[in-house]
């Protein structure tokens, strides 16, 4: 195994040194086209940013996408759970202003059933609250209470599935409580907060929330792992769930969002680095969520990001030695084989990460080799 790894590192070192700019562009475009063919992806929009400069952007759709328009970096996709990142940033802004503390309990701010009062805010962000899901799926449809108030009432007799910070239990309910928290502290609607504190300052003109704008021009969405044919995504969440899903955006706007975040336009960068440190759960495992972001290490890079609907992903990578950063945005609208979004990001990282070891890790992950 050691000899194999040494050989791979030598091979990747030669490949990395021999790439030209034009050659890299062609290689990345071909990679995206290949991803569509291999995984049955109907439409894709991709962007890579290095230290504030866009070094690659590309969009393509196959005949199976059934889209009349040609795609580009301004094409609007539903981004599903990537929507949570906007809620995270709003929480960070209040934290920076001293208006809350992540060790505070949610019951300090909201009137909730007794069994939910002592849950720390950090546990909501990290999906370790033990709060069960608020909706069910029946016959391809979302079944949920009509209002967020009815959600709280429905929880009166439900007990936690685990103690706070005991284990990961990814639920959308965590972000319903974060929405209520933000509205309670600011006396503004969640939608207004996102627009005034994130979208407008960063000029994200093609990003909007469900119920706030016409979504008919967005790219049609299909379910992951469609099998032999694409299956239309019929899941529609109530508008009160906009803090966990329901946002629509573009690679251009998401680049503005991540660039603004990494450059300190939204939150102090030092605070961000603190928030993105992993913590150990009481069961002994390391939590791979840090303040609402999926966190992992790749060589000298700390990688933070989030998946959306098992179809798309945004990733920000910070080199803790040099201070450099890279952004990867990979939007799709469906697939036939259930390819995980992190593999699609890895398909780009294997070509563009500047250090050999990290490119090798990305290549192994793209190939589904779990040797790192």
Buried (B, 14 or more C-beta within 10 A) or exposed (E): EEEEBEEBBEEBBEBBEEEEEEEBBEBBBEBBBEBBEEBBBBBBBBBBBBBEEBBBBBBBBBEBBEBEEEBBBEBBBBBBBBBBBBBBBBBBBBBEEEEBEBEEBBBEBBEBBEBBEBBBBBBBBBBBBBBEBBBEEEEEEBEBBEEBEEBBEEBEEEEBBBBBBBBBBEBBBBBBBBBBBBBEBBEEEBBEBBBEBBBEEBEBEBBBBBEBBEBEEBBBBBBBBBEEEBBEBEBEBBEBBBBBBBBBBBBBBBBBBBBBBBEEBBBEBEBBEEBBEBEEBEEEEEBEBBBBBBBBEBBBBBBBBBBBBBBBBBBBBBBEEEEBBBBBBBBBBBBBEEBBBBBBBBBBBBBBBBBBBBBBBBBBBBEEEEEB
